[in-house]
Amino acid sequence: MAVSGFEGFEKRLELHFFGDDSLSNINNNMGLRLLDFESIEQVLRAVQCTVVSAVGNHFFDAYVLSESSMFVYPTKIIIKTCGTTQLLKSVRPLTHFANKLNLKLCGCRYTRGSFIFPKSQPFPHTNFKEEVIYIEENLPKNLVYRKASVMPSKNPCYSWHVFAAGDQNHRKKSNSDVTFEICMTELDRHLARKFYKKAGDCKTGDSAGKEMTVLTGIDDINPRAFICDFAFDPCGYSTNGIDGDRYSTIHVTPEDGYSYASFECVGSVYDDDVDIVETLKKAVQVFKPATVSVSTTSNSREVWTTVARAMEPLGLKCRTFAMDEFPAAGTVVFQTFTAARRK
């Protein structure tokens, strides 16, 4: 817990690995999913969070954490944590455990917004320069293509921080994936109250979470997704959605004065634009925030138009647009939107 309030803005780390295909076809296509739970707990102890719920399918495993979420694919892991967690302390142990599975780190991406309570963050998250130095010191030397950038906005409270690194063979991503990271602040107070447990409510975090999912319409954002949700005491909410090989995740800090919610999902540049627009619109409508920042990471420069089409019908006007190229990650587009007027 931060001194002034709980830090909703997450730190996000995505690590990519590769293996020798001759080694039992990368451990029978399971790869990182073969990590035992004790190893996962050890990594999360370094970060200072724990697993509260987990689910998996044929493609990946999804964990709800005491502070946000983690997704484990055979050759990719994504960890997203909020509060005063020390996320970057996971890089070294994760690389160590992956090496034991004959998997080598070939790509790294770290992203975050601007903290609401930056002075409450512990090392190595005291500032972006410290974070970059710390990551670089803990990456193997083969990740030679490295770039760090702070993508600006008109309001410095909403800058977007990106670090990406890749090796010689994996620096150019040829896939069609698009990652959408949406950060929302100043949530509608009436809607934010739905993420509080009622006084005297004895429901478990799982059952209270399911209630909130239905009550808020989160279950309608992607009706195809299997949802793993959790409600915290006395307030706060996390959910992971699983739809085939794609994940989505929502995290809510509803307290007045520093209310925050995030929505993240993965799509493809080949997806029907209408579907993506509807998904993003539904996610933002759950919270009716005054300010929204959206980062998209892909190999396409045009994805930002899809985001704009989703936000504008909600009365959210684009205030900032920034684009940057990262040799190990592709194109990152950062946009901020604010409500034209707040009732």
TORKOL-4160 file (C-alpha; in steps of 0.2 Angstrom, whole numbers, padded with zeros to 4 digits, m for minus):
343
<pt num="1" X="0000" Y="0000" Z="0000"/>
<pt num="2" X="0007" Y="0017" Z="m0005"/>
<pt num="3" X="0008" Y="0031" Z="0008"/>
<pt num="4" X="m0005" Y="0042" Z="m0001"/>
<pt num="5" X="m0016" Y="0028" Z="m0009"/>
<pt num="6" X="m0015" Y="0012" Z="m0019"/>
<pt num="7" X="m0005" Y="0013" Z="m0035"/>
<pt num="8" X="m0016" Y="0007" Z="m0049"/>
<pt num="9" X="m0005" Y="0009" Z="m0064"/>
<pt num="10" X="0003" Y="m0007" Z="m0068"/>
<pt num="11" X="0021" Y="m0011" Z="m0073"/>
<pt num="12" X="0021" Y="m0024" Z="m0087"/>
<pt num="13" X="0034" Y="m0036" Z="m0092"/>
<pt num="14" X="0034" Y="m0048" Z="m0108"/>
<pt num="15" X="0048" Y="m0060" Z="m0110"/>
<pt num="16" X="0050" Y="m0071" Z="m0126"/>
<pt num="17" X="0061" Y="m0087" Z="m0126"/>
<pt num="18" X="0067" Y="m0099" Z="m0140"/>
<pt num="19" X="0073" Y="m0117" Z="m0138"/>
<pt num="20" X="0082" Y="m0130" Z="m0149"/>
<pt num="21" X="0068" Y="m0138" Z="m0159"/>
<pt num="22" X="0077" Y="m0155" Z="m0158"/>
<pt num="23" X="0075" Y="m0155" Z="m0139"/>
<pt num="24" X="0059" Y="m0165" Z="m0138"/>
<pt num="25" X="0051" Y="m0152" Z="m0149"/>
<pt num="26" X="0053" Y="m0139" Z="m0135"/>
<pt num="27" X="0048" Y="m0150" Z="m0121"/>
<pt num="28" X="0033" Y="m0157" Z="m0131"/>
<pt num="29" X="0027" Y="m0140" Z="m0135"/>
<pt num="30" X="0024" Y="m0136" Z="m0116"/>
<pt num="31" X="0040" Y="m0125" Z="m0114"/>
<pt num="32" X="0038" Y="m0113" Z="m0100"/>
<pt num="33" X="0022" Y="m0121" Z="m0094"/>
<pt num="34" X="0032" Y="m0135" Z="m0087"/>
<pt num="35" X="0038" Y="m0123" Z="m0074"/>
<pt num="36" X="0033" Y="m0130" Z="m0057"/>
<pt num="37" X="0022" Y="m0120" Z="m0045"/>
<pt num="38" X="0037" Y="m0119" Z="m0033"/>
<pt num="39" X="0047" Y="m0110" Z="m0046"/>
<pt num="40" X="0033" Y="m0098" Z="m0050"/>
<pt num="41" X="0030" Y="m0094" Z="m0032"/>
<pt num="42" X="0049" Y="m0091" Z="m0030"/>
<pt num="43" X="0048" Y="m0078" Z="m0045"/>
<pt num="44" X="0033" Y="m0070" Z="m0037"/>
<pt num="45" X="0041" Y="m0068" Z="m0020"/>
<pt num="46" X="0055" Y="m0058" Z="m0028"/>
<pt num="47" X="0041" Y="m0047" Z="m0036"/>
<pt num="48" X="0031" Y="m0047" Z="m0019"/>
<pt num="49" X="0015" Y="m0054" Z="m0024"/>
<pt num="50" X="0006" Y="m0071" Z="m0024"/>
<pt num="51" X="m0006" Y="m0081" Z="m0034"/>
<pt num="52" X="m0024" Y="m0080" Z="m0029"/>
<pt num="53" X="m0033" Y="m0090" Z="m0043"/>
<pt num="54" X="m0027" Y="m0099" Z="m0059"/>
<pt num="55" X="m0034" Y="m0107" Z="m0075"/>
<pt num="56" X="m0027" Y="m0114" Z="m0091"/>
<pt num="57" X="m0032" Y="m0121" Z="m0108"/>
<pt num="58" X="m0023" Y="m0130" Z="m0122"/>
<pt num="59" X="m0013" Y="m0114" Z="m0126"/>
<pt num="60" X="m0008" Y="m0105" Z="m0110"/>
<pt num="61" X="m0010" Y="m0103" Z="m0091"/>
<pt num="62" X="m0018" Y="m0088" Z="m0084"/>
<pt num="63" X="m0015" Y="m0082" Z="m0066"/>
<pt num="64" X="m0024" Y="m0069" Z="m0056"/>
<pt num="65" X="m0011" Y="m0062" Z="m0044"/>
<pt num="66" X="m0013" Y="m0052" Z="m0027"/>
<pt num="67" X="m0007" Y="m0038" Z="m0038"/>
<pt num="68" X="m0014" Y="m0040" Z="m0056"/>
<pt num="69" X="m0010" Y="m0055" Z="m0068"/>
<pt num="70" X="0002" Y="m0067" Z="m0076"/>
<pt num="71" X="0001" Y="m0077" Z="m0092"/>
<pt num="72" X="0012" Y="m0091" Z="m0096"/>
<pt num="73" X="0013" Y="m0098" Z="m0114"/>
<pt num="74" X="0026" Y="m0111" Z="m0120"/>
<pt num="75" X="0039" Y="m0098" Z="m0126"/>
<pt num="76" X="0032" Y="m0082" Z="m0119"/>
<pt num="77" X="0027" Y="m0075" Z="m0101"/>
<pt num="78" X="0018" Y="m0059" Z="m0097"/>
<pt num="79" X="0018" Y="m0052" Z="m0079"/>
<pt num="80" X="0008" Y="m0037" Z="m0075"/>
<pt num="81" X="0008" Y="m0030" Z="m0057"/>
<pt num="82" X="0002" Y="m0014" Z="m0048"/>
<pt num="83" X="0005" Y="m0007" Z="m0031"/>
<pt num="84" X="0023" Y="m0006" Z="m0025"/>
<pt num="85" X="0028" Y="m0023" Z="m0032"/>
<pt num="86" X="0046" Y="m0024" Z="m0039"/>
<pt num="87" X="0041" Y="m0032" Z="m0055"/>
<pt num="88" X="0059" Y="m0031" Z="m0063"/>
<pt num="89" X="0066" Y="m0042" Z="m0050"/>
<pt num="90" X="0057" Y="m0057" Z="m0059"/>
<pt num="91" X="0069" Y="m0055" Z="m0075"/>
<pt num="92" X="0084" Y="m0064" Z="m0067"/>
<pt num="93" X="0075" Y="m0079" Z="m0059"/>
<pt num="94" X="0063" Y="m0081" Z="m0074"/>
<pt num="95" X="0078" Y="m0082" Z="m0086"/>
<pt num="96" X="0087" Y="m0094" Z="m0074"/>
<pt num="97" X="0072" Y="m0106" Z="m0073"/>
<pt num="98" X="0069" Y="m0105" Z="m0092"/>
<pt num="99" X="0087" Y="m0110" Z="m0095"/>
<pt num="100" X="0084" Y="m0126" Z="m0085"/>
<pt num="101" X="0071" Y="m0130" Z="m0098"/>
<pt num="102" X="0083" Y="m0127" Z="m0112"/>
<pt num="103" X="0075" Y="m0110" Z="m0116"/>
<pt num="104" X="0085" Y="m0094" Z="m0120"/>
<pt num="105" X="0079" Y="m0077" Z="m0118"/>
<pt num="106" X="0077" Y="m0068" Z="m0135"/>
<pt num="107" X="0065" Y="m0054" Z="m0132"/>
<pt num="108" X="0060" Y="m0042" Z="m0118"/>
<pt num="109" X="0047" Y="m0028" Z="m0117"/>
<pt num="110" X="0043" Y="m0017" Z="m0102"/>
<pt num="111" X="0029" Y="m0004" Z="m0102"/>
<pt num="112" X="0020" Y="0007" Z="m0089"/>
<pt num="113" X="0011" Y="0023" Z="m0088"/>
<pt num="114" X="0016" Y="0037" Z="m0076"/>
<pt num="115" X="0013" Y="0032" Z="m0058"/>
<pt num="116" X="0000" Y="0041" Z="m0047"/>
<pt num="117" X="0012" Y="0040" Z="m0032"/>
<pt num="118" X="0029" Y="0039" Z="m0039"/>
<pt num="119" X="0038" Y="0043" Z="m0023"/>
<pt num="120" X="0031" Y="0027" Z="m0015"/>
<pt num="121" X="0039" Y="0016" Z="m0028"/>
<pt num="122" X="0054" Y="0006" Z="m0021"/>
<pt num="123" X="0070" Y="0002" Z="m0031"/>
<pt num="124" X="0072" Y="m0002" Z="m0045"/>
<pt num="125" X="0055" Y="0007" Z="m0050"/>
<pt num="126" X="0060" Y="0024" Z="m0042"/>
<pt num="127" X="0061" Y="0032" Z="m0060"/>
<pt num="128" X="0062" Y="0026" Z="m0078"/>
<pt num="129" X="0081" Y="0028" Z="m0080"/>
<pt num="130" X="0084" Y="0017" Z="m0065"/>
<pt num="131" X="0072" Y="0004" Z="m0072"/>
<pt num="132" X="0081" Y="0004" Z="m0089"/>
<pt num="133" X="0098" Y="0002" Z="m0080"/>
<pt num="134" X="0092" Y="m0012" Z="m0070"/>
<pt num="135" X="0084" Y="m0022" Z="m0084"/>
<pt num="136" X="0099" Y="m0020" Z="m0095"/>
<pt num="137" X="0110" Y="m0026" Z="m0081"/>
<pt num="138" X="0099" Y="m0042" Z="m0080"/>
<pt num="139" X="0098" Y="m0046" Z="m0098"/>
<pt num="140" X="0109" Y="m0058" Z="m0107"/>
<pt num="141" X="0122" Y="m0051" Z="m0119"/>
<pt num="142" X="0114" Y="m0058" Z="m0134"/>
<pt num="143" X="0099" Y="m0045" Z="m0133"/>
<pt num="144" X="0109" Y="m0032" Z="m0143"/>
<pt num="145" X="0095" Y="m0022" Z="m0150"/>
<pt num="146" X="0089" Y="m0011" Z="m0136"/>
<pt num="147" X="0079" Y="0005" Z="m0135"/>
<pt num="148" X="0071" Y="0015" Z="m0121"/>
<pt num="149" X="0058" Y="0029" Z="m0124"/>
<pt num="150" X="0046" Y="0040" Z="m0114"/>
<pt num="151" X="0032" Y="0043" Z="m0126"/>
<pt num="152" X="0025" Y="0060" Z="m0121"/>
<pt num="153" X="0007" Y="0067" Z="m0119"/>
<pt num="154" X="0001" Y="0085" Z="m0116"/>
<pt num="155" X="m0002" Y="0080" Z="m0098"/>
<pt num="156" X="0014" Y="0073" Z="m0091"/>
<pt num="157" X="0004" Y="0063" Z="m0079"/>
<pt num="158" X="0000" Y="0051" Z="m0094"/>
<pt num="159" X="0017" Y="0048" Z="m0102"/>
<pt num="160" X="0020" Y="0031" Z="m0108"/>
<pt num="161" X="0037" Y="0022" Z="m0104"/>
<pt num="162" X="0043" Y="0008" Z="m0116"/>
<pt num="163" X="0059" Y="m0002" Z="m0116"/>
<pt num="164" X="0062" Y="m0016" Z="m0128"/>
<pt num="165" X="0076" Y="m0028" Z="m0132"/>
<pt num="166" X="0079" Y="m0042" Z="m0144"/>
<pt num="167" X="0093" Y="m0053" Z="m0151"/>
<pt num="168" X="0100" Y="m0054" Z="m0169"/>
<pt num="169" X="0088" Y="m0068" Z="m0175"/>
<pt num="170" X="0072" Y="m0062" Z="m0166"/>
<pt num="171" X="0073" Y="m0043" Z="m0167"/>
<pt num="172" X="0060" Y="m0042" Z="m0181"/>
<pt num="173" X="0043" Y="m0049" Z="m0176"/>
<pt num="174" X="0034" Y="m0056" Z="m0191"/>
<pt num="175" X="0017" Y="m0060" Z="m0182"/>
<pt num="176" X="0001" Y="m0051" Z="m0184"/>
<pt num="177" X="m0002" Y="m0049" Z="m0165"/>
<pt num="178" X="m0008" Y="m0032" Z="m0158"/>
<pt num="179" X="m0007" Y="m0029" Z="m0140"/>
<pt num="180" X="m0020" Y="m0016" Z="m0133"/>
<pt num="181" X="m0015" Y="m0008" Z="m0116"/>
<pt num="182" X="m0029" Y="0004" Z="m0109"/>
<pt num="183" X="m0027" Y="0014" Z="m0093"/>
<pt num="184" X="m0042" Y="0023" Z="m0086"/>
<pt num="185" X="m0043" Y="0036" Z="m0072"/>
<pt num="186" X="m0056" Y="0046" Z="m0064"/>
<pt num="187" X="m0069" Y="0032" Z="m0065"/>
<pt num="188" X="m0088" Y="0036" Z="m0064"/>
<pt num="189" X="m0091" Y="0036" Z="m0045"/>
<pt num="190" X="m0107" Y="0026" Z="m0046"/>
<pt num="191" X="m0099" Y="0013" Z="m0057"/>
<pt num="192" X="m0084" Y="0012" Z="m0047"/>
<pt num="193" X="m0094" Y="0008" Z="m0031"/>
<pt num="194" X="m0099" Y="m0008" Z="m0039"/>
<pt num="195" X="m0081" Y="m0014" Z="m0036"/>
<pt num="196" X="m0083" Y="m0013" Z="m0017"/>
<pt num="197" X="m0088" Y="m0028" Z="m0007"/>
<pt num="198" X="m0104" Y="m0025" Z="0004"/>
<pt num="199" X="m0101" Y="m0022" Z="0023"/>
<pt num="200" X="m0103" Y="m0039" Z="0031"/>
<pt num="201" X="m0102" Y="m0048" Z="0015"/>
<pt num="202" X="m0094" Y="m0066" Z="0019"/>
<pt num="203" X="m0093" Y="m0071" Z="0001"/>
<pt num="204" X="m0076" Y="m0078" Z="m0005"/>
<pt num="205" X="m0065" Y="m0068" Z="m0017"/>
<pt num="206" X="m0070" Y="m0080" Z="m0031"/>
<pt num="207" X="m0089" Y="m0079" Z="m0028"/>
<pt num="208" X="m0089" Y="m0060" Z="m0025"/>
<pt num="209" X="m0079" Y="m0058" Z="m0041"/>
<pt num="210" X="m0091" Y="m0068" Z="m0051"/>
<pt num="211" X="m0105" Y="m0057" Z="m0044"/>
<pt num="212" X="m0096" Y="m0041" Z="m0049"/>
<pt num="213" X="m0092" Y="m0048" Z="m0067"/>
<pt num="214" X="m0111" Y="m0050" Z="m0070"/>
<pt num="215" X="m0116" Y="m0034" Z="m0061"/>
<pt num="216" X="m0104" Y="m0023" Z="m0071"/>
<pt num="217" X="m0107" Y="m0031" Z="m0088"/>
<pt num="218" X="m0089" Y="m0036" Z="m0089"/>
<pt num="219" X="m0095" Y="m0054" Z="m0094"/>
<pt num="220" X="m0102" Y="m0046" Z="m0110"/>
<pt num="221" X="m0086" Y="m0038" Z="m0116"/>
<pt num="222" X="m0081" Y="m0054" Z="m0125"/>
<pt num="223" X="m0095" Y="m0067" Z="m0122"/>
<pt num="224" X="m0084" Y="m0081" Z="m0129"/>
<pt num="225" X="m0071" Y="m0079" Z="m0116"/>
<pt num="226" X="m0069" Y="m0090" Z="m0101"/>
<pt num="227" X="m0068" Y="m0079" Z="m0086"/>
<pt num="228" X="m0057" Y="m0081" Z="m0070"/>
<pt num="229" X="m0062" Y="m0067" Z="m0058"/>
<pt num="230" X="m0058" Y="m0061" Z="m0040"/>
<pt num="231" X="m0064" Y="m0047" Z="m0029"/>
<pt num="232" X="m0053" Y="m0040" Z="m0015"/>
<pt num="233" X="m0057" Y="m0035" Z="0002"/>
<pt num="234" X="m0064" Y="m0022" Z="0005"/>
<pt num="235" X="m0063" Y="m0016" Z="m0013"/>
<pt num="236" X="m0054" Y="m0020" Z="m0030"/>
<pt num="237" X="m0056" Y="m0032" Z="m0043"/>
<pt num="238" X="m0046" Y="m0043" Z="m0056"/>
<pt num="239" X="m0051" Y="m0054" Z="m0070"/>
<pt num="240" X="m0043" Y="m0064" Z="m0084"/>
<pt num="241" X="m0052" Y="m0069" Z="m0099"/>
<pt num="242" X="m0047" Y="m0084" Z="m0110"/>
<pt num="243" X="m0052" Y="m0085" Z="m0128"/>
<pt num="244" X="m0043" Y="m0099" Z="m0137"/>
<pt num="245" X="m0025" Y="m0093" Z="m0138"/>
<pt num="246" X="m0029" Y="m0075" Z="m0133"/>
<pt num="247" X="m0030" Y="m0067" Z="m0116"/>
<pt num="248" X="m0038" Y="m0052" Z="m0109"/>
<pt num="249" X="m0037" Y="m0044" Z="m0092"/>
<pt num="250" X="m0045" Y="m0031" Z="m0081"/>
<pt num="251" X="m0039" Y="m0023" Z="m0065"/>
<pt num="252" X="m0049" Y="m0010" Z="m0054"/>
<pt num="253" X="m0044" Y="0001" Z="m0040"/>
<pt num="254" X="m0060" Y="0010" Z="m0037"/>
<pt num="255" X="m0056" Y="0022" Z="m0022"/>
<pt num="256" X="m0061" Y="0040" Z="m0024"/>
<pt num="257" X="m0047" Y="0052" Z="m0028"/>
<pt num="258" X="m0036" Y="0039" Z="m0037"/>
<pt num="259" X="m0048" Y="0028" Z="m0045"/>
<pt num="260" X="m0040" Y="0018" Z="m0059"/>
<pt num="261" X="m0045" Y="0003" Z="m0071"/>
<pt num="262" X="m0035" Y="m0006" Z="m0084"/>
<pt num="263" X="m0040" Y="m0017" Z="m0099"/>
<pt num="264" X="m0028" Y="m0026" Z="m0109"/>
<pt num="265" X="m0031" Y="m0038" Z="m0124"/>
<pt num="266" X="m0023" Y="m0046" Z="m0139"/>
<pt num="267" X="m0030" Y="m0045" Z="m0156"/>
<pt num="268" X="m0023" Y="m0047" Z="m0174"/>
<pt num="269" X="m0021" Y="m0035" Z="m0188"/>
<pt num="270" X="m0032" Y="m0047" Z="m0198"/>
<pt num="271" X="m0047" Y="m0046" Z="m0186"/>
<pt num="272" X="m0063" Y="m0038" Z="m0191"/>
<pt num="273" X="m0061" Y="m0020" Z="m0186"/>
<pt num="274" X="m0079" Y="m0019" Z="m0180"/>
<pt num="275" X="m0076" Y="m0033" Z="m0167"/>
<pt num="276" X="m0061" Y="m0024" Z="m0160"/>
<pt num="277" X="m0070" Y="m0007" Z="m0159"/>
<pt num="278" X="m0085" Y="m0015" Z="m0150"/>
<pt num="279" X="m0073" Y="m0024" Z="m0138"/>
<pt num="280" X="m0064" Y="m0008" Z="m0133"/>
<pt num="281" X="m0080" Y="0002" Z="m0132"/>
<pt num="282" X="m0088" Y="m0011" Z="m0120"/>
<pt num="283" X="m0073" Y="m0011" Z="m0109"/>
<pt num="284" X="m0072" Y="0008" Z="m0107"/>
<pt num="285" X="m0091" Y="0009" Z="m0105"/>
<pt num="286" X="m0090" Y="m0002" Z="m0089"/>
<pt num="287" X="m0080" Y="0012" Z="m0081"/>
<pt num="288" X="m0085" Y="0029" Z="m0090"/>
<pt num="289" X="m0068" Y="0037" Z="m0086"/>
<pt num="290" X="m0063" Y="0055" Z="m0088"/>
<pt num="291" X="m0046" Y="0051" Z="m0095"/>
<pt num="292" X="m0041" Y="0036" Z="m0105"/>
<pt num="293" X="m0023" Y="0032" Z="m0112"/>
<pt num="294" X="m0021" Y="0018" Z="m0125"/>
<pt num="295" X="m0005" Y="0010" Z="m0131"/>
<pt num="296" X="m0005" Y="m0002" Z="m0145"/>
<pt num="297" X="0010" Y="m0013" Z="m0150"/>
<pt num="298" X="0010" Y="m0021" Z="m0167"/>
<pt num="299" X="0018" Y="m0022" Z="m0184"/>
<pt num="300" X="0005" Y="m0010" Z="m0191"/>
<pt num="301" X="0005" Y="0009" Z="m0190"/>
<pt num="302" X="m0013" Y="0010" Z="m0194"/>
<pt num="303" X="m0020" Y="0002" Z="m0178"/>
<pt num="304" X="m0023" Y="0019" Z="m0170"/>
<pt num="305" X="m0037" Y="0022" Z="m0181"/>
<pt num="306" X="m0047" Y="0008" Z="m0174"/>
<pt num="307" X="m0044" Y="0015" Z="m0156"/>
<pt num="308" X="m0050" Y="0032" Z="m0161"/>
<pt num="309" X="m0066" Y="0024" Z="m0169"/>
<pt num="310" X="m0069" Y="0015" Z="m0152"/>
<pt num="311" X="m0066" Y="0031" Z="m0141"/>
<pt num="312" X="m0075" Y="0045" Z="m0151"/>
<pt num="313" X="m0093" Y="0038" Z="m0149"/>
<pt num="314" X="m0090" Y="0038" Z="m0130"/>
<pt num="315" X="m0087" Y="0056" Z="m0130"/>
<pt num="316" X="m0069" Y="0054" Z="m0128"/>
<pt num="317" X="m0058" Y="0066" Z="m0138"/>
<pt num="318" X="m0040" Y="0062" Z="m0144"/>
<pt num="319" X="m0028" Y="0074" Z="m0135"/>
<pt num="320" X="m0011" Y="0066" Z="m0138"/>
<pt num="321" X="m0004" Y="0055" Z="m0152"/>
<pt num="322" X="0013" Y="0048" Z="m0152"/>
<pt num="323" X="0022" Y="0034" Z="m0162"/>
<pt num="324" X="0039" Y="0026" Z="m0160"/>
<pt num="325" X="0048" Y="0011" Z="m0168"/>
<pt num="326" X="0056" Y="m0002" Z="m0157"/>
<pt num="327" X="0067" Y="m0014" Z="m0167"/>
<pt num="328" X="0063" Y="m0028" Z="m0154"/>
<pt num="329" X="0044" Y="m0025" Z="m0153"/>
<pt num="330" X="0037" Y="m0016" Z="m0168"/>
<pt num="331" X="0027" Y="0000" Z="m0169"/>
<pt num="332" X="0021" Y="0007" Z="m0152"/>
<pt num="333" X="0007" Y="0020" Z="m0154"/>
<pt num="334" X="0001" Y="0030" Z="m0139"/>
<pt num="335" X="m0015" Y="0040" Z="m0138"/>
<pt num="336" X="m0023" Y="0049" Z="m0124"/>
<pt num="337" X="m0042" Y="0054" Z="m0123"/>
<pt num="338" X="m0052" Y="0065" Z="m0112"/>
<pt num="339" X="m0071" Y="0066" Z="m0109"/>
<pt num="340" X="m0077" Y="0081" Z="m0118"/>
<pt num="341" X="m0088" Y="0085" Z="m0103"/>
<pt num="342" X="m0091" Y="0076" Z="m0087"/>
<pt num="343" X="m0109" Y="0076" Z="m0080"/>
